[in-house]
Amino acid sequence: MKEIEGGICAVKGVSAWGIKQGKYGLALISAKGNAAGVFTRNRIIAAPLILTKEHLEPGTLSGVIVNSGNANAFTGLEGLEDARTMASLAADKLGIDVKSVGVASTGIIGCRLDMEIIRSQLNQVENALTDSIEGSEQSAKAIMTTDTFKKEVAVELSDGIRIGGIAKGSGMIEPNMGTMLAFIYTDAILDTATLKQCLHSAVDRSFNMVVVDGDTSTNDMALITATGQSGTPDPGRFQEGLDKVCITLARMIARDGEGATRLIESRVKGAASHSDAVLAAKAIVRSPLVKSAVFGRDPNWGRVVAAVGYSGAMVDPDIISLNFAGQNISVDLVYRGRVLETLPGILKEIMGSDEIMINVDLGIGSDNARAWGCDLSYDYVRINAEYTT
């Protein structure tokens, strides 16, 4: 498996384009095939998700339309009608059945869509659809809100099958998923049931292990479509490739958390169960105290131990071990319950790294998990204090 250029447009059968004008953006993606989706677990579900779930029932999609700047969430029957209008407009432009269109939105909650902006932007996007690298890049940019960089990736498996994805996400993020959108494509020949199983597995290892601020959005969505224009993949290799795409996008989302200056990766091993490993790993990157310490470059490892202790995972303080790592350097802080002496200079260097890894060995079992988050900076408060103004 190798990483390649082109994002979603590296996949055979995919063409796309997007436009961003101020805070409003729109992307259109054309790709026909079997499809599956994963959606937010927030009980307040945005109109586009309601509609897309309905359109996914036959197990296929032929296109996706995405707008940014307005979430079309908590907008009642009018919002659902607006989502249907978006699907109808996209269907007309692409010459496809309206019930084969996925619809996604992201932005401010509680406001009706400005359909004139949607129509205007769609008219501009329609004539620019392309299967070139630029198509993926422009689509990835169009769906950004408070994101500071586009998020796209593509891989090619050893048998030539390709998997590509774009995503957006920066704040209101703690999966089960959240605020995040991901659109993934493959040219593999796969049925809907297999796609659904593979996507759920990949999402559990990636997007569901990202925490920026602990909030779960109303609009979270991850879709996968298989155009079937290559061959039938080896199941294990395909899952590995899909995991790679989703984890890469998840890390980008965590790295681009609102106001973030550092990426935090927590790795927990030696857990009594996989669910315990997940609880402990996510508790570390969710903790406001851990996140604040990372922002301040303060090696306050006691906060990590405390987070693991309240996570709900089985923990024995007499056998837990803890390690901090940065770029090409690591240091053991606790070994089997015993606090170790460390050199301040090493810790200072680690805490100054762009990416900080927190490794915990619970020493109880054999299960493990990884989670990703970011530090909590002054800018996070500023961005979210001024979001609608």
Buried (B, 14 or more C-beta within 10 A) or exposed (E): BEEBEBBBBBBBBBBBBBBBEEEBBBBBBBBBBBBBBBBBEBEEBBBBBBBBBBBBEEBBBBBBBBBBBBBBBBBEEEBBBBBBBBBEBBBEBBEBBBBBBBBBBBBBBEBEBBEEBBEBBBEEBBEBBEBEBBBBBBBBBBBBBBBEEBBBBBBBBEBEBBBBBBBBBBBBBBBBBBBBBBBBBBBBBBEBEBBBBBBBBBBBBBBBBBBBBBBBBBBBBBBBBBBBBBEEBBEEBBBBBBBBBBBBBBBBBBBBBBBBBBBBBBBBBBBBBBEBBBBBBBBBBBBEBBBBBBBEBEBBBBBBBBBBBEBEBBBEEEBBBBBBBBEEEBBBBBBEEEEEEBEEEBBEBBBEBEBBBBBBBBBBBEBBBBBBBBBBBEEBEEBBEEBEE
